[in-house]
Amino acid sequence: MEKQRYQLSPNIRILSDSESEMAMIYHSLYGNPRIVNLEGLRFLDLFKQPVTAEEISEICDEDPGDIIREFAKIFFLIEPGFNEKEFLCEQKGHHLSNVSAGQTIDRMGLAISDSAISAVLTVSISNHPATVVRRFQSIRSRPSNST
């Protein structure tokens, strides 16, 4: 039985702040920003080449299993040969199919007031507990030309 190997995604971006000795890391395709300290950066550096969790646990003071799983869940760590762009395209296709079939959006509403061009768009996503609300307020309505 072959043990699962992980490597650092080539799509990881790191913004370091030498003053605070902290860094923000994020995935250029999926986002998922995280703030890590220098120790966290050194940990991720261990995955520049494919390695198993067991090999990493031999050099860590504590069991790194939970951290590895968390980073793998957000695609910071991936299996060697995993095509992230292809996976993203597949997920996008599945999502668009669900939207087209009406399986993702429960309801959509639009309200416009007379005093200003002001719209409230509400989208409820069935597999997400929160409702997304965006407010757009801009140019006041122009007075009508009544002569």
C-alpha positions in Angstrom: 0.0 0.0 0.0 1.5 3.3 -1.1 1.3 6.2 1.4 -0.2 9.5 0.2 2.4 12.1 -0.8 1.8 15.8 -0.6 3.6 18.8 -2.2 3.2 22.5 -2.0 0.8 23.8 -4.7 2.6 25.9 -7.4 -0.3 28.3 -7.0 0.5 29.4 -3.5 1.4 33.0 -3.1 3.2 34.4 0.0 3.2 38.0 1.1 5.8 38.3 3.9 6.1 41.1 6.5 9.6 41.0 7.9 8.7 43.6 10.6 6.0 41.4 12.2 7.6 38.1 11.2 4.2 37.0 9.8 3.0 36.3 6.3 -0.2 36.0 4.4 -0.4 33.0 2.2 -3.2 32.4 -0.3 -4.0 30.2 -3.3 -4.1 32.1 -6.6 -7.0 29.9 -8.0 -9.1 29.4 -4.8 -8.2 32.2 -2.5 -8.3 30.9 1.1 -6.0 33.5 2.7 -4.3 32.5 5.9 -1.9 34.4 8.2 1.1 32.3 9.3 4.2 32.9 11.3 7.7 32.0 10.3 7.3 28.5 11.7 4.3 28.0 9.5 6.3 29.1 6.5 9.1 26.7 7.4 6.5 23.9 7.7 5.1 24.6 4.2 8.7 24.7 2.9 9.1 21.1 3.9 6.6 20.3 1.1 8.6 21.8 -1.8 9.3 18.2 -2.9 6.7 15.4 -2.5 6.7 13.9 0.9 4.4 11.7 3.1 2.8 12.8 6.4 4.9 10.1 8.1 8.1 11.5 6.8 7.1 15.0 8.1 6.1 13.6 11.5 9.6 12.3 12.0 11.0 15.8 11.9 8.2 17.6 13.7 7.8 17.9 17.5 4.1 17.3 17.4 1.8 15.2 15.1 1.4 17.3 11.9 -1.6 15.3 10.6 -4.3 17.8 11.4 -2.3 20.7 9.9 -1.5 18.7 6.7 -5.2 17.8 6.3 -6.3 21.4 6.8 -3.8 22.6 4.2 -4.8 19.9 1.8 -8.4 20.7 2.2 -7.8 24.3 1.0 -5.4 23.1 -1.8 -2.2 24.5 -0.3 -0.9 21.0 -0.3 -1.8 18.7 -3.2 -0.9 15.3 -4.5 1.9 15.2 -7.0 0.5 15.4 -10.5 -2.9 16.8 -9.4 -4.1 19.3 -12.1 -5.7 22.1 -10.1 -6.8 24.1 -13.1 -8.5 21.1 -14.7 -10.2 20.4 -11.3 -11.4 24.0 -11.1 -12.9 23.8 -14.6 -14.7 20.6 -13.7 -16.1 22.2 -10.5 -17.1 25.3 -12.4 -18.9 23.1 -15.0 -20.8 21.2 -12.2 -21.7 24.5 -10.5 -23.0 26.0 -13.8 -25.1 22.8 -14.5 -26.6 23.1 -11.0 -27.4 26.8 -11.5 -29.0 26.1 -14.9 -31.1 23.3 -13.4 -32.2 25.7 -10.6 -30.5 23.6 -7.9 -28.3 26.2 -6.4 -30.4 29.4 -6.2 -33.5 29.2 -4.1 -34.8 32.7 -4.8 -33.7 36.0 -6.2 -35.2 39.4 -5.5 -34.7 42.9 -6.7 -36.1 46.1 -5.2 -35.7 49.6 -6.7 -36.7 52.8 -4.9 -38.0 56.0 -6.6 -35.9 58.5 -4.6 -32.6 57.1 -5.8 -31.4 54.4 -8.0 -30.9 51.9 -5.2 -31.2 48.2 -5.7 -31.0 45.4 -3.2 -30.2 42.0 -4.7 -30.8 39.0 -2.5 -29.6 35.6 -3.5 -30.2 32.5 -1.3 -27.9 29.6 -2.0 -29.4 26.2 -1.1 -26.2 24.6 0.0 -24.9 27.6 1.9 -26.6 28.7 5.2 -26.0 32.4 4.7 -27.9 34.7 2.4 -25.8 36.9 0.2 -27.0 40.5 0.1 -25.4 43.2 -2.1 -26.5 46.8 -2.0 -25.9 49.1 -4.9 -26.5 52.8 -4.4 -25.5 55.4 -7.0 -26.8 58.3 -9.0 -29.9 60.0 -7.7 -32.9 59.9 -10.1 -32.9 62.9 -12.4 -35.9 65.2 -12.2 -38.3 64.7 -15.0 -38.5 67.4 -17.6 -42.1 68.6 -17.3 -42.8 71.6 -19.5 
